[in-house]
Amino acid sequence: MAKTNKNSLGLGIVLAISFLIVLFLIFSPIFPKSPAGEPQNGLTYADRMFNGLSKGSSYFIPKIKKDNEKFVGKTFAVSVKIDKPEDAENTAKLFTSAGAQAEVQGTELKIEGDLGKTVEAVLNDSDAMYNNDGPRVSGLYGYDEKAVMKNWWQALSKMAKTFTKEKKLDEAKLLDSVNKKAVETAYNYYGITAQKVSENAVLMTGLLVFYVIYTLWWGFAIFFIFDGIGLTMTKSKVKKEV
């Protein structure tokens, strides 16, 4: 029969109950409201904060603008296939606004223009989106700002593949960098307020320390409960051969 330990059992129950109380508080909307004034529980609050910190360290647009300077005045001519005819029409608006010539034939888009100036337009839109100024982007093209970024991403991705096939590796590398470090970043972090790690170091450290302690908290609760009811692991005795 298992030997019980009331002290361990009592401690385990106290740890388990207090763990569940804290868990209830974490899922309660008692934390500071979001910038939009929406109630937040602990998870949404922490998630928003870490997303803000991540966004604050993911601003590469100024560097890409500098890398793009040598491509200003360099012309290009490509033909790419867009997934949907309506996207092709909307994508053509983007390149036309950037000073390029864009001809649509169904889902095929033929584009000619200055590569550097086209990339400048993409980076300007990405910068506006990074700073949560979506209305500027949607107002410029007449449709949803996130759809604009999707169309830029699709077109640049297909152009990069075409440049790679044509052995224009510098051009392909530039467009790939623009997509990954500007368009994707601006799209994914749109609506999130950027924060600096240096300004939130204490809070960030506190949340990480709490996460470690809270994980151990539940582990010790289970350990003491099992020890209290006599469920412990012991090394089995080695049988001696006769």
C-alpha positions as CSV (number, residue, x, y, z in Angstrom):
1,M,0.0,0.0,0.0
2,A,1.3,3.5,-0.9
3,K,2.5,5.6,2.0
4,T,0.9,9.0,2.1
5,N,2.6,12.2,3.2
6,K,0.1,14.8,4.4
7,N,2.6,17.7,4.4
8,S,3.6,17.1,0.8
9,L,0.0,16.6,-0.2
10,G,-1.2,19.8,1.5
11,L,1.7,21.8,-0.1
12,G,0.9,20.3,-3.5
13,I,-2.8,21.2,-3.3
14,V,-1.9,24.8,-2.2
15,L,0.5,25.2,-5.1
16,A,-2.1,23.8,-7.6
17,I,-5.0,26.0,-6.3
18,S,-2.8,29.1,-6.3
19,F,-1.6,28.2,-9.8
20,L,-5.2,28.0,-11.1
21,I,-6.1,31.3,-9.4
22,V,-3.2,33.1,-11.1
23,L,-4.2,31.4,-14.4
24,F,-7.8,32.7,-14.0
25,L,-6.3,36.2,-13.5
26,I,-4.1,35.9,-16.6
27,F,-7.2,35.1,-18.7
28,S,-9.2,38.0,-17.2
29,P,-9.4,41.4,-19.0
30,I,-7.8,43.3,-16.1
31,F,-4.6,44.4,-17.9
32,P,-4.0,47.8,-19.5
33,K,-6.1,48.4,-22.5
34,S,-4.7,48.3,-26.1
35,P,-3.9,51.5,-27.9
36,A,-7.3,51.1,-29.6
37,G,-9.0,51.0,-26.2
38,E,-9.8,47.3,-26.3
39,P,-9.7,45.2,-23.0
40,Q,-6.8,42.8,-22.8
41,N,-6.1,39.7,-20.8
42,G,-2.5,38.7,-19.8
43,L,-1.8,36.8,-23.0
44,T,-3.0,39.5,-25.4
45,Y,-1.1,42.1,-23.3
46,A,2.2,40.1,-23.4
47,D,1.7,39.2,-27.0
48,R,1.2,42.8,-28.0
49,M,4.2,43.9,-26.1
50,F,6.6,41.3,-27.5
51,N,5.2,42.0,-31.0
52,G,5.9,45.7,-30.5
53,L,9.5,44.9,-29.3
54,S,10.0,42.6,-32.3
55,K,8.7,45.4,-34.7
56,G,11.0,47.9,-33.1
57,S,14.0,45.8,-34.0
58,S,12.8,45.0,-37.5
59,Y,13.1,48.4,-39.3
60,F,15.4,47.8,-42.3
61,I,13.9,50.2,-44.8
62,P,16.5,53.0,-44.5
63,K,19.3,50.4,-45.3
64,I,17.4,49.0,-48.3
65,K,16.9,52.6,-49.6
66,K,20.6,53.1,-49.5
67,D,21.2,49.8,-51.2
68,N,18.7,50.8,-53.9
69,E,20.5,54.0,-54.8
70,K,22.7,52.3,-57.4
71,F,19.7,50.9,-59.2
72,V,18.1,54.3,-59.9
73,G,18.3,54.9,-63.6
74,K,18.6,51.1,-64.4
75,T,15.8,50.1,-66.7
76,F,14.0,46.7,-66.7
77,A,11.4,45.0,-68.8
78,V,9.6,41.9,-67.6
79,S,6.5,39.9,-68.2
80,V,4.9,38.2,-65.2
81,K,1.7,36.2,-64.6
82,I,-0.5,37.3,-61.8
83,D,-2.9,34.8,-60.1
84,K,-6.2,36.7,-60.8
85,P,-7.2,39.2,-63.5
86,E,-8.5,41.8,-60.9
87,D,-5.1,41.6,-59.1
88,A,-3.3,42.1,-62.4
89,E,-5.3,45.3,-63.0
90,N,-4.7,46.6,-59.4
91,T,-1.0,45.7,-59.6
92,A,-0.7,47.6,-62.9
93,K,-1.8,50.7,-60.9
94,L,1.1,50.3,-58.5
95,F,3.7,50.3,-61.3
96,T,2.1,53.1,-63.2
97,S,2.1,55.2,-60.1
98,A,5.8,54.5,-59.7
99,G,6.5,55.9,-63.2
100,A,6.7,52.5,-65.0
101,Q,4.6,51.4,-68.0
102,A,2.3,48.4,-67.2
103,E,0.2,46.6,-69.8
104,V,-2.4,44.0,-68.7
105,Q,-3.5,41.1,-70.9
106,G,-5.7,38.9,-68.8
107,T,-3.5,37.7,-66.0
108,E,-0.3,38.6,-67.8
109,L,1.4,41.9,-66.8
110,K,4.1,43.4,-69.0
111,I,6.1,46.0,-67.1
112,E,8.9,48.4,-68.2
113,G,10.5,51.1,-66.2
114,D,13.2,52.3,-63.9
115,L,14.0,49.6,-61.3
116,G,15.3,52.0,-58.7
117,K,12.3,54.3,-58.9
118,T,9.9,51.4,-58.7
119,V,11.6,50.1,-55.6
120,E,11.5,53.6,-54.1
121,A,7.7,53.5,-54.5
122,V,7.5,50.1,-52.8
123,L,9.7,51.3,-49.9
124,N,7.6,54.4,-49.5
125,D,4.4,52.3,-49.2
126,S,6.2,49.9,-46.9
127,D,7.4,52.8,-44.7
128,A,3.8,54.2,-44.5
129,M,2.5,50.7,-43.5
130,Y,5.3,50.2,-41.0
131,N,4.2,53.5,-39.3
132,N,0.5,52.4,-39.4
133,D,-0.4,55.0,-42.0
134,G,-2.5,52.7,-44.1
135,P,-4.9,55.5,-45.3
136,R,-2.0,57.1,-47.2
137,V,-1.4,53.9,-49.1
138,S,-5.1,53.1,-49.8
139,G,-5.7,56.7,-50.8
140,L,-2.9,56.6,-53.3
141,Y,-4.2,53.6,-55.2
142,G,-7.9,53.5,-54.4
143,Y,-8.1,50.1,-52.7
144,D,-7.3,48.4,-49.4
145,E,-3.8,49.0,-48.1
146,K,-3.1,45.4,-47.1
147,A,-4.2,44.3,-50.6
148,V,-1.7,46.8,-52.0
149,M,1.1,45.2,-50.1
150,K,0.0,41.7,-51.2
151,N,0.1,42.8,-54.8
152,W,3.5,44.4,-54.4
153,W,4.8,41.2,-52.8
154,Q,3.4,38.9,-55.5
155,A,4.7,41.1,-58.4
156,L,8.2,41.5,-56.9
157,S,8.4,37.8,-56.1
158,K,7.7,36.9,-59.7
159,M,10.0,39.5,-61.0
160,A,12.8,38.2,-58.8
161,K,12.4,34.7,-60.3
162,T,12.5,36.1,-63.8
163,F,15.6,38.1,-63.0
164,T,17.2,35.0,-61.6
165,K,16.5,33.0,-64.8
166,E,18.0,35.9,-66.8
167,K,21.1,35.8,-64.6
168,K,20.4,39.3,-63.3
169,L,21.3,38.2,-59.8
170,D,21.9,41.7,-58.3
171,E,18.4,42.8,-59.3
172,A,16.9,39.5,-58.0
173,K,18.7,39.9,-54.7
174,L,17.4,43.5,-54.3
175,L,13.8,42.5,-54.9
176,D,14.1,39.5,-52.6
177,S,15.5,41.8,-49.9
178,V,12.7,44.4,-50.4
179,N,10.0,41.7,-50.1
180,K,11.5,40.0,-47.0
181,K,12.7,43.1,-45.1
182,A,10.2,45.8,-46.1
183,V,7.0,44.5,-47.6
184,E,6.6,41.4,-45.4
185,T,7.6,43.3,-42.3
186,A,5.3,46.2,-43.0
187,Y,2.4,43.9,-43.7
188,N,2.9,41.6,-40.7
189,Y,3.4,44.4,-38.2
190,Y,0.7,46.7,-39.5
191,G,-1.4,48.1,-36.7
192,I,1.2,47.2,-34.0
193,T,3.0,50.1,-32.2
194,A,6.8,49.7,-32.3
195,Q,8.6,49.6,-29.0
196,K,12.2,49.8,-28.0
197,V,13.8,47.0,-25.9
198,S,15.8,49.5,-24.0
199,E,12.6,51.3,-22.8
200,N,10.9,48.1,-21.7
201,A,13.8,46.0,-20.4
202,V,12.5,45.8,-16.8
203,L,9.0,44.7,-17.9
204,M,10.3,42.2,-20.5
205,T,12.7,40.7,-18.0
206,G,9.9,40.4,-15.4
207,L,7.6,38.6,-17.9
208,L,10.3,36.1,-18.8
209,V,11.2,35.5,-15.2
210,F,7.5,35.0,-14.3
211,Y,7.1,32.5,-17.2
212,V,10.0,30.4,-15.9
213,I,8.7,30.5,-12.3
214,Y,5.1,29.8,-13.4
215,T,6.1,26.8,-15.3
216,L,8.1,25.4,-12.3
217,W,5.1,26.3,-10.1
218,W,2.9,23.7,-11.8
219,G,5.6,21.2,-12.0
220,F,6.3,21.3,-8.2
221,A,2.5,21.2,-7.5
222,I,2.2,17.9,-9.4
223,F,5.4,16.6,-7.8
224,F,4.2,17.3,-4.2
225,I,0.7,15.9,-4.8
226,F,2.1,12.7,-6.2
227,D,4.6,12.5,-3.3
228,G,1.7,13.1,-0.9
229,I,-0.4,10.2,-2.1
230,G,2.6,7.9,-2.2
231,L,3.2,7.8,-6.0
232,T,7.0,8.1,-6.2
233,M,9.5,6.7,-8.5
234,T,12.1,4.5,-6.9
235,K,14.9,2.5,-8.5
236,S,14.0,-1.2,-8.8
237,K,16.1,-3.7,-7.0
238,V,18.5,-5.7,-9.1
239,K,17.8,-9.4,-8.9
240,K,20.8,-11.5,-8.1
241,E,21.4,-14.5,-10.3
242,V,21.4,-17.9,-8.5
